[in-house]
Amino acid sequence: MAVKIAVTGFGGRMGRALAEALQLANNAELSAAIVRPGSSLVGADAGEVAGLGRNGIAVVDSLEKAGFDVLIDFTAPQATVDNSAYCAAHGRPIVIGTTGFDAEQKKQVLANTEKVPLCLASNFSTGVNLCFKLLETAARVMGEDADIEIVEAHHRHKVDAPSGTALSMGEVVAETLGRDLEKVAIYGREGQTGARERDTIGFATVRGGDVVGEHSVMFLAEGERVEISHRASSRLSFARGAVRAALWLAGDGSVRAPGHYDMRDVLGLN
């Protein structure tokens, strides 16, 4: 039987991409489309909202009105905190692509991993998660002899910066080198900044247009430079990865054990 997957934040760009990814999946189906209370989309046909033709699924405004095996959540930090608590209380696995959590919100989300399997990732594309693995190698080989800079670009509507993916890339590099990202990160530069300190990791953010997502990590050594880059041309790559994660959590007839997983677990890269 197909795994029944609910999508919250259905009115957004990722919600529509997830609907398309589920339509393309062989062993998963959209079972519920959820939007915030008061949305004008409540009651509309989810397939029509996603531009895929009628599917007979009415958009609802709460998890209580949705039936599902796994929830996929690309919404906002506080909404995700609440949604993960609901899933924990009802024994439902959850895939989370929301970014921009503060420390307390992330702590609350991860507390639910004691009760249910939860896959939390800053980026669900296969390519980005492969980049994470490549960054570990590059950091081990070049990190002590190179300046490290991370540049990311997204569309004008993205509300958090740097992106969650850029921060994850920085965390991979910092952890590999035994550094604390909170202490070595530099978020933008202006004025008389002085000479660059070797141990720092720089971040630069670009916002504009309809850029889906671009990330580059540069290892700048004397006489040479190595760049590891990823460019997304469609949100469908993220959506298909999230569906893959949902199916992985659901297991083959047996749900995974409660715990905190990420996309590298799903892809077998950890």
N, C-alpha and C positions, 0 to 999 in steps of 0.2 A: 504494500500500500504506500501511496505517496505521503511524505511527511507534510503535515499541515503547518504552514508558516504564516504568522501574522507580521505585518509591517506597520510600525508606528512612525509618525511623521510623514504620513502618506502624501500629504499635499505638497511636499518639497521636491526638489530635484532628485534627490536620492530615492525618495519614495517611488517616484515614477520609474526610475532605473531598476529598482528592485522588482517592481511588478513585471517589467520586461524580462529580467533575468529569471524570474520564477516561471514565466510563460515558456521560456526556452529550456528549462530544466526537465529532465525525464522522470525524476523520482521525488519531486517537491511540487507543492501547489500553494498558491495564495489562499489562505482561509479567512483572513480578516484584514481590513484596511482601516487604520485608526488615525484620527486627526485630533487636534486640540478642541476642547469644549467651545462651542460658539462658532466654530468654523462654518462657512457657507457651504462646505462640501458634504456636511453630514446628510446622509440619505441618498447621495448621488451614487451612481453605479461606478464601482472602483475601476473597472476596465475602461470606461469612457473617460474618467479623470486622468488615467494614465495614457490615453490616446491609443489604446489597444483594442477597442471595440467592447461591447457589453459582455460582462461575465457573470452577471446576476448577484454580485457581492456588493451589498450596500455599505457605504462608508459609515463608520461609527465613531463616537467621541470618547470611548473609554475602554480599558482592557476588560472590564467586567462584562462588556457586551460582545467580546471576541472569544472565539474558540480556536485553540492552536496547540501545537506540540512544541514549537520553538518561536520565540519572539526575536525579530530583528529591529534594533533601535538606532536610528540616526536622527537624534532630535537635539535637545539642549541639555546642559549638565543637570539642572535640577529635575527636569522631567525624567531623565534617565535614572537618577537616584530613586525616584518614586517607582518607576517601571521595574527596576531591578528588584526592589523590595517586594513588589507584587508577585513577580516571578518566583522569588525565593519562598514566599508564603504559600504559593500554589504548586511548587515543584516543577516549574517549567524552565528549561534552559533558555539562555538569552545571549544573543550576539550583539555587541555594542560597538558602534562606529562613531559615537559622539566624541568630540574633543573639547578642550577648554575647561576641564574640571579644575577646581582648586583642590588643595590637599585634603580638606575635610570631605568634600564630595567624593573624591576618588576613594577615600577610606571607607565611606559608607557603601559605595558600590561593591568594593572588594570584600566587604564583610559578608555579602550574600553568597560568596563562593563556598562557605561552609555548608550550605544547604543545596545548591544547584551548580551544575557546570556553567561557567560563564566565559565567553570568549571576548576579550577586550583588545582591540587593536586600533592603532592610529591610522592604519591603512590596510585595506583588504586585498589589494592587487597582488597578483603573483610576482610581478616584476619588482615592486617595491620591497617585498619581503626577501626576494633574492638579493636585492641591493644591501639589505641589512647584513646578510651573510658575507657579502663581498667586503663590506665596510670593516667587519671584524678582521679579515685578512689584511686589508690595506693598513689598518691601524697598527696591527702587530708588526708589519714589515717597515712602514714608513713613519708611523706616528710620532716617534721620539725625535725624528730629524726633519719634520715638516711642520709648517703652519697649516692649521686646519680651519677652513671656512665653509659655511653652509649657506646656500642661496635658495630661496623658494619663491614661487610665484603662484597666485591664485586669482580667481575672479573677484570683481569688485564687491560682491555680496558676502564674502567670507568675513566672519566677525571676530575670529581669534587670530593672534599672531604672536610668535611664529606658528606655523601650522603644527598640528600634532605629529605629523610625519617627520617634519624637520627636527622637532624636539626628540623624537624617537631615534633618529639618525645620530643626533648629538649624544644621546644616552649610550647607544651602542659603542660609539667611538670612545667616549669617556670611560665607560666600564672596562673596555678592552685595555685601556692605558692606565687603569687604576686611578682615575681622576674623578672628582665630584663635580658633576655638570653644574650644579647650583653655584659653585665657587668659581668655575673657570669660564662660564658662558659670558659672551659679550653681545648684547643685543643692539646692534647699530652703533655708529660712531659719528661724532660731530666735534668740530673745533680742534683745539690743540690736545690731541689724545696721547701724545708721546709715542715712543717706539713700541712696537707690538711685543707682548710677552709670549714666549714660545708655548707655554702650557695652556694658553687660552684657546677657546673654540668660538669663532665668530659666527653670528647669524645675521643675514640680511633678508628683508621681506619686500616683495613686490605685490601690489594689489591693483587689478585693473581688468577691464574688458570681460571676456568670458573664458579666461584661462581655467581649464579643468584642474590642472595641478602639475607643477614642474619642480623638481628638486635636484640640486647638484651639491656634492660634497667634494671639495678640493683639498688635496694634500700638496702643498706648495713647498718644495725643497729647493736647495741651491742647484740651479741648472736644469731642473725638470719639474713637471707638475703632473699629477694623476688626478683625474676626475671620474667620479662614479655618479652617473646621472640617470634620472627616470623622468619621462614625460608621458602624461596621460592625455589621450585625445578624446576619451569618452568615459562617462561615469559608469558605463556598463562593466568595465573591468573591475571596479570596486564592488559593484552589485553582485556580479557572478562570484567573486571571492567570498562575499558575505553569505550568499546562499550555500556555497561549498562548506563554509564554517558551520552553518546551521545544520546541514546534513551530517557533518562530522560529530557535532555535539549529540545529535539524535541517535547516532550509532546505527548499527545494522540490527535493528530490533531490540537493542538494549542501550539506554541512554548512558552517556559517559558519567564517570564518578564526579561528584561535586569537586570544584576546584577552579583555579584561575588559569585559563589557557589564552594563547594568542595565535595569530595567523601562522607563525612559524611552527607551532605545534601541529596545526592542521596540515601544513605542507611537509611535515617531517624534517624540518630544517634545524630544530633544536637538538 
